[in-house]
Amino acid sequence: MLKIGFIGAGKLGTALAVGLFRKEYAVVAVSSRSLASAQRLAGLVAGCRVCQTAQDVADAAELVFITTPDGVISEIANGVRWHRGQNVVHCSGADSVDILEPARQFGANVGSFHPLQTFAGVSEAIDNLPGSSFALEAEEPLLATLKELASALNGSWMELKPGDKVLYHAAAVFVSNYLVTLVSLALNLWQDFGVPPEQATKALLPLLKGTVNNIENVGMPGCLTGPIARGDLGTIGKHLSALEANNPSLLAIYKGLGLQAIPLALAKGTIGEDRARELTVLLNGHYQTEDGAVSKGGEQ
């Protein structure tokens, strides 16, 4: 059976190790700059030995996952004497396999295995990993092995070229990290009318979950709802005025996202070209007059 080792025992490394162990893969060794983290991982995976150095893991395993922070991957790749035919894989979302070139020079097979998932804590990481999509970058025969591991974790996989990684990762940031940021901005707005964050979160979560459900079951662009989808100039104008008066720092964000939503509304078919142009004018810094016309600046 393939012997797997981990260099790095943070949230991702621990989740991968536990996930593969539960699928009866032999996770035999782990090292980490934090001895406590390595011991925690080994405590969750029977038969896994805590190693003092990354070299010890490389000497014990046929497939080594480097699950350190991205900035440390090159250091590990350069600092270990790899073995010919060994498989060395990093889990960075933005970096290509090029940063493992030192391992390749030793004759190792190199690859990248990135789970498209969010890991807020160790237990959440273990729970969230199964069923994720995995971005793979490798050549055969390692590529086939990584596909097998992704499938074993009940996940799907996609092959990426080295030049694809940065945009792939930027897209993930939009979906995950910036979604959190948007929710935080919404919570701040609710505090303006006296609702504390805990209560606001509880109130907004069903809306957030419903939106995700619509994305999954209705798909793009049909899942778009709200004033842009309706072409509701009046409501958007009120939003702009309220934000300008109470949270002017959010105006640019609101307008930018609104402009990006207009093509979705057009594709959905709920607005026409004329209304799309009116929305564009409004969101580009103009205001709606009481009679429905659009005027520039403060000419109301």
N, C-alpha and C positions, 0 to 999 in steps of 0.2 A: 504494500500500500504506500502511496505517495506520502513522504514525511514533510510536514509543513511547519515553518517557523515564522515568528513575528519579531521584527525589530521595531519597537514602539508599542506601548500598551495603553494608549489612550482610548477614547470612546470608540473610534472606528476600528482600531486593532482588536479591541476586546470583543466588539460585536461580530466581526468576521471570524475570530477564533471560536467563539461560542457557537455561531451559526454553523460553521463547518464541522465542529466537533459533534453537534447534534445530528448532523447528517453522516456521522461515522467516518469522517476523515481523521487522520492521525496528526493532531497538532502536538508537536513534540518539544518545542523550545520557544522561549520568549526572552527578550532582553528589553530594558528600558532605562532611560536616565533616572527614572523614579523607581526605586526598588519596590515601593509599596504598590505601584501600578502593575508591575510585572507579577508580583505575588498575588494580587487580586485576580488578574487574568488566569494565572495558573491554578488558582483555587476554584475557578469555574470550569476548568477543562482537565479532566482526569488524564494523567500521563504526560502532562506538559511540565517541562523542567525550566526553572528560572535560571537563566545564564547570566554571567557577570558581564559579558561583552557581546557586541554585535558579531564579532568573529566567531564566538562560540555557537551562536545561532546558525551562522553560515556553514559551520563545520558539521552541524547536526541535521540540517534539513536539505531536502532536494528542491523544495519550492520555498523561497523566502519572500514574505511580504514586508516591505518597508512602509510602515504606517506611522511614521513620525510626522511632525509638522513639515509643510512643504519646504521651508527654508533649510531643513536639515538633511533632506534626501541626498543632495549632491555630496555632502560631507560623508554620509554613510557609504555611498557608492564608491567614493575615493578611498575610504579608510579600511575596507575589507578586502581580503584576498579570496576572491571567488573561485569556484571550481568549474572546469570545463564541463559543459552540459548541464550545469545547474540552472534553475529558473529563478530570476530575480524580478520582482514586480513591485512597483510603487502604486500608491492609491491617490495621487494628486489629481484634482479635477482640471487644473489649468496647465500643468506641465506635461510635455510629451515624453516619450521614452528616451529622448536624447540625453536627459540628465543621468541616465544609467549607462552611458557610454563606457565609463571605467570598468563596469562589470562585463560589458560586451567584449572589451579588450582582453579580459581573462578567459573568454570563450563561453561565457554564460549566455543563456537566452534571456532577453529582457522584454518586459511588457508593462502595461498600465491597466489597472483594474479599479475603476472608480464607481462606487455606488451613488446613484442619483437620489440622495436621501438626506434628510436633516437629522443631526444627532445632537440633541440638547444635553443629554446626560447618558451615563453608561446603560442604565436600565432602558431608557427610551431608545437608545441605539440598538440594543439587542432586540427590542420589540419591533422597531421600524424596518430593520434590514430585510427580513424575508419579504419577497414580492417586489423588491425594488428593481429598477432598471440599472444596468451596468454598462458603462462605457469602456470598451476594450481597445487596446492598442498593442499588437504583438504580431509576430510572424509564427507560422507553423514550425514545430508542433505545439509550442506554448499556447498559441491562440486557441486551439481545440481544447486544451486543458482549462483555460479561463472560461470558455463557453460552458464547459461541463460544470464548473464551480458555480457560475451564475444560475444555471438551471437547477442545480442542487439546492440553491437558496430560494427556489421558487420564483426566481426573477427572470426578466427578459434581458437581452443584451443587444448592443449595437457596436459596430466597428467604426472607429474614428481614425482619421489620418492625423499626423502630427500637427498640421496647420489648422485643424478643426477645434483643438482643445480649448483655446482661449474663448472663442465665441460660445462654445458649448457651456463653458463654466459661467460666462457672463449671463447666459440665459437662465441658468440655475439660480444665480443670485437674484435675478428679477423675480422669479417664481417664489423663492423661499425667503431670502433675507429681506428683500424690499417689500414683500407682503407683510412681514412683521413690522417693518417701518411704517407702512400705510395704516396698519391697525393702531400702532402707537399714535400716529397723527389724529386718527379718528377719536381715540380715547382722550387726547388732549382737548379736542373740540368739545366733547361732552362735558369736560370739566368747566368750560366756559359758561355752561348753564347749570352748574352745580351738581353734576352726577359724578361720583368718585370712580376711579379706574376699575375697581373690582365689580361694581354694579354695571358699569358701561361694558366691560368685557363680557359679563354674563348675558347682557342684552344683545350684544353684537354677534356673539358666537353662532346663534342659529342662522343669522343672515350669511355669515361667512361659510358655514357648512352647507347652506342651501346653494350658495354660489358655486362651490366646488362640485356639489351634486349635479348642478345644471351643466357645468363644463363637461363632466363625465358622461352624462346621459343625453344631453341635447347637443353638445359640441359647439364649435365655432362656426359661424358667428351668431347662431341662433340663441346662444345662452346670454347674449348681451341684453340687459334691461336698463331701465332708468331714463333720465331726461335726454341723454344723447341719442339713445335708441328711438325715443319718441319724437325727437326734434323739438323739444320743449324749450324754446328760447326764453320764455318768461321765467321758468324755474332756474335755468342756468344763470340768467341775469341777476336773480335774487341771490343765488349762491355767491356770485362774484362780488356783489355789493356787501354781503355779510362778511365775507372773508376779508375784503379790503378794510372794513371797519374794525374787525375784531382780531384777525390773524393774517395780516398782509403778507407774512413770510410764506404762507401756503398758496398764495395766488398763482405763482409760476408753476407749482406742482399741479394744481388743479387744472390750469389751462393746458399744460403740456399733456397730461393724461387725457383730457377731453379731446384734444386734437388727434391723439392716437386712436381714440374710440370712434371718431367719425367714419373712417373707412369700414369699420366693422358694422356700423349701422347701415351704411350704404349696401354692403354685401348682404346683410340680413334682409334688406328690402323694405325697411320700415321708414326710411326717409329717401327723398329724391335728391338730385343734384342741386336744385335751387336751395333747399333747406340745408344741405351740406355746406354750401357756400356761406349762407347766413350764420351757421354755427361757427364756421371758420373765422369769419369776421369778428363775431362776438368774442371768441376765445383768444383772438389775437390782440386783445386789449381795448375793445370797443364796448359800448354799452347799449342796452336796448331802451328805447323811449317808450312812453306809456301807450302810444298808438301802435306799437309793434315794430316800428321802423328801427334801424340801427344807425346810431350816430357815433362820431369819434370823440374820444376824450370826455370832457365834461359838458358837451353841448347837448343838454337835455332840457 
